[in-house]
Amino acid sequence: GDSVTQMEGPVTLSEEAFLTINCTYTATGYPSLFWYVQYPGEGLQLLLKATKADDKGSNKGFEATYRKETTSFHLEKGSVQVSDSAVYFCALSDGGGNKLTFGTGTQLKVEL
Amino acid sequence: DAGVIQSPRHEVTEMGQEVTLRCKPISGHNSLFWYRQTMMRGLELLIYFNNNVPIDDSGMPEDRFSAKMPNASFSTLKIQPSEPRDSAVYFCASSRRTSGGQETQYFGPGTRLLVL
């Protein structure tokens, strides 16, 4: 079945550092890929998405590129802020887009 | 828009009691999803509905769990009887399904359930 593998956290960075959170997936067909963010005590919010190979999703300085050849969708940000501290989930949807399969989440802590 | 609304936000109950979680999806959305989040298992899809009809309930843990969607603006997830291992955060999400596929899922704030 479909699966998503994320790097384990927590990831601790200093403000303005470069961020990479790795995500790889296994899926049949051509899934859409997503990054969701969860701030403490809140639900998940869509951060960005990509629906086909080589698409780049971007939002709030974050970006990720759908790499079919490496089955990856790594999340990057050039300069993190304390306010980016949260848990980040990589996810994929099946061909019909009905079901989201999530990775285990990666906690990011950004310190001054 | 108010977003997806869930109630209660927190629930503490004793083992064996019935628990009912409620969800109001975003107006105009025709798909609704129930998820469970635990430290051990992460985020799991329990069940989803399209146009108020349950489509896939393969994620429902066992017969103690049931979900209903009597109309487009309301859904419930019921656990009866509840057990300590049901303690988790339960999320509801909604989206719009069109001929082009499923659009983005929007999540509610979750219900944090503790079964003693």
Interface residues (C-beta under 8 A of the other chain):
Chain A: Y36 G41 E42 G43 L44 Q45 L46 K49 F89 S93 G96 G97 N98 K99 L100 T101 F102 G103 T104 G105
Chain B: V4 S31 F33 G42 L43 L45 Y48 N50 I55 D56 F91 A93 R97 G101 Q102 E103 T104 Q105 Y106 F107 G108 P109 G110
